Amino acid sequence: MTTLGRFSVVQATAAEPSLGCTIALDAMGGDHGPEVVVPAALRYLADHPHISLILVGDETRITSYLGRAPRERLRIHHATQEIAMDESPSKALRNKKDSSMRVAIDLVKDGEAQACVSAGNTGALMATARFVLKTLPHIDRPAICTAVPSLHGHTHMLDLGANVDCSAEHLFQFAVMGSELVAAVDGIARPKVALLNIGQEAIKGNEQVKQAHEWLVRSNLNYVGYVEGNGIYLDDVDVVVSDGFVGNVALKSSEGVAKFISQSLSAQFRRTLLTRLAGLIALPILKHFRRTMDPRRYNGASLLGLRGIVVKSHGGADEIAFENAIRIAEKEIEANIPQRIGDQVGRHLASEPYKESA
């Protein structure tokens, strides 16, 4: 445990990956619960001998999915309650103190686990994680961040729904957090950071975006300016920053377009005998395209700005997708993400250009 001023941060040391790190899994969260989480945990353990996992939830149900599988580096932590996907976050926070989600996050706070992964109710997860773990110094609000495919590999986007209304200061903090995450997990020394806007001209955008732009121009970040919605996937940028309302709409719209293209192509190739033959010839290309766009490869959104690591899996994730969320949690443990973000946000917010403009 490392201290940032009067705040403590649960973190892994550089040597811990080889000695082993522990991740708590909310086994009851999401649309499928232990039916997906348990097999995903077993698959992950088989390929990652230095990882230990804690399955949090109803012990009887979890055990029924484990069967006779080996339980080396795997244990069950019983929890008596579950949080429904449509449950009010405030009610869940008040009334579900022994929920699988709350207990998994408590394990991170208590140092029994270095990260938590949950496919449960997003609002409840954010509210509970913020209440239990607290935010890092200088961070007003946590943000949800995930990677999306692009022509240049992938781009990280934040915020994706945690903060509907954001000030310029929040956007600046998101930029610093996103840049530090990408630097750590992707090994990019100076990630290219952009602000999502309705145009690339200086006169475009609302006042919050314009003010954040001014601060970012004066910062030490590798800020490349505004990017429009299509630039998320076409431009050579590593981090795209927006408020949670715009970010969530952009992400869901993109997911819809990807599904529309996939389903339309499939329908066209099945239309006639000739199109079926054409589809057969194009099959290798189509398979590669499907792998590139497969949302399971990008499942796992980080809740950045907390004094602990929490990763949100899609509620409908299958075993492969949930495995990827566990992988993201492991990478963030190895990279000491909370500590790195705490250090960098404090350094950037203390910079003269920011203080002069604030």
C-alpha positions, 0 to 999 in steps of 0.5 A, spaced: 500 500 500 502 506 497 500 513 500 499 519 496 499 525 501 494 523 506 491 518 501 492 510 500 492 507 494 492 499 493 497 497 488 502 491 486 509 492 486 513 491 480 515 484 483 508 482 484 506 479 477 511 473 478 509 472 485 502 472 484 496 477 484 489 476 486 483 479 482 476 478 485 470 477 480 463 478 481 460 472 480 453 474 480 453 480 476 451 481 469 446 477 464 449 470 465 452 470 472 456 464 474 454 461 468 459 465 464 464 468 470 466 461 473 468 458 466 471 464 464 475 464 471 477 457 469 480 458 462 484 464 465 487 460 470 489 455 466 493 460 461 496 465 467 499 460 472 501 467 476 494 469 477 489 467 483 482 469 483 476 470 488 469 468 486 464 472 490 457 470 490 452 465 492 457 459 494 452 453 492 451 456 485 458 457 484 460 450 486 455 447 481 458 450 475 465 449 478 464 441 478 470 437 479 474 442 476 481 443 479 481 449 484 488 451 485 489 458 485 481 459 486 477 460 492 470 462 493 468 468 498 460 467 499 456 473 499 448 473 500 445 478 496 445 480 488 444 487 485 439 487 479 441 490 472 436 495 473 436 496 480 437 503 483 444 505 484 443 509 491 438 503 493 443 498 491 449 502 495 444 503 501 441 496 502 446 491 498 452 491 503 453 483 502 452 483 495 457 480 490 459 486 487 460 490 494 464 484 497 468 484 491 470 491 491 471 491 499 476 485 498 480 490 494 479 495 499 482 490 504 488 488 500 485 481 499 485 482 492 488 487 487 483 488 482 475 487 481 472 485 475 464 485 475 459 485 469 454 488 473 449 494 474 454 499 471 451 505 475 451 501 482 458 499 480 461 506 479 457 508 485 459 503 490 466 503 487 467 510 489 464 510 496 468 504 498 475 506 494 474 513 494 477 517 488 485 519 488 487 526 490 486 531 485 480 527 481 473 530 482 470 524 478 472 517 476 471 516 468 469 510 464 475 508 459 475 503 454 479 501 447 475 501 441 478 498 434 481 503 429 485 503 423 491 504 427 490 499 432 485 501 437 483 508 441 482 509 448 475 513 449 473 516 456 468 518 459 463 513 456 457 514 461 459 515 468 459 523 468 453 526 463 455 533 465 462 535 465 466 541 467 473 543 463 477 541 469 473 534 469 475 533 461 482 536 463 483 530 468 480 525 464 485 527 459 491 526 464 488 519 466 487 516 459 494 518 457 497 515 463 493 509 462 495 508 455 502 510 456 502 504 462 498 498 458 500 500 451 507 502 452 507 509 448 511 514 451 507 520 449 500 518 447 496 522 442 490 525 446 484 529 442 478 532 445 472 530 441 468 535 438 463 537 433 469 540 428 476 541 428 476 549 428 477 553 434 471 556 434 467 550 434 464 546 441 461 549 447 465 553 453 467 547 457 470 544 451 474 550 449 476 551 456 479 544 456 482 545 449 486 551 452 489 548 458 491 542 454 494 546 449 499 549 455 500 542 458 505 537 457 501 532 454 501 530 447 495 534 445 493 534 438 487 538 438 480 536 436 477 530 433 470 529 430 466 523 431 469 519 425 476 521 427 475 516 433 476 510 428 480 514 422 485 519 425 492 517 428 490 518 436 491 514 442 486 517 447 479 521 445 476 525 451 469 527 452 463 528 457 460 521 459 453 523 455 457 524 448 462 519 449 456 513 451 452 516 445 458 515 440 460 508 443 453 505 442 452 509 435 459 505 433 457 499 436 450 499 432 453 501 425 458 495 426 452 490 427 449 493 421 454 492 417 456 485 419 448 483 418 447 487 412 453 483 409 451 477 411 444 478 408 447 480 401 452 474 401 446 469 402 441 472 397 443 468 391 447 462 389 452 467 385 452 472 392 453 465 396 459 463 391 462 470 392 461 470 399 465 463 399 471 467 396 471 473 400 470 468 407 478 469 409 477 477 408 470 477 412 473 472 418 479 477 419 474 483 419 469 479 424 475 478 428 478 485 428 471 488 430 469 483 435 467 486 441 469 481 445 476 483 444 475 490 447 471 488 453 473 491 459 472 498 461 476 501 466 474 505 472 479 510 472 480 515 478 479 511 484 484 508 489 483 501 486 482 497 480 475 496 478 474 493 471 467 493 468 465 487 463 459 488 458 453 485 462 452 480 456 459 478 455 460 471 454 466 467 457 471 470 452 469 477 453 469 476 460 476 473 460 479 479 456 476 483 462 480 479 467 486 480 462 485 488 463 485 488 470 491 484 470 495 489 466 493 495 470 495 491 476 502 490 473 502 497 471 500 500 478 495 504 474 492 508 480 499 510 483 501 512 476 495 516 475 495 519 482 502 522 481 501 524 474 494 528 475 497 532 481 503 534 477 499 536 471 494 540 475 500 543 479 503 546 472 503 553 471 499 554 465 493 550 468 494 554 475 494 561 471 488 559 466 484 555 472 
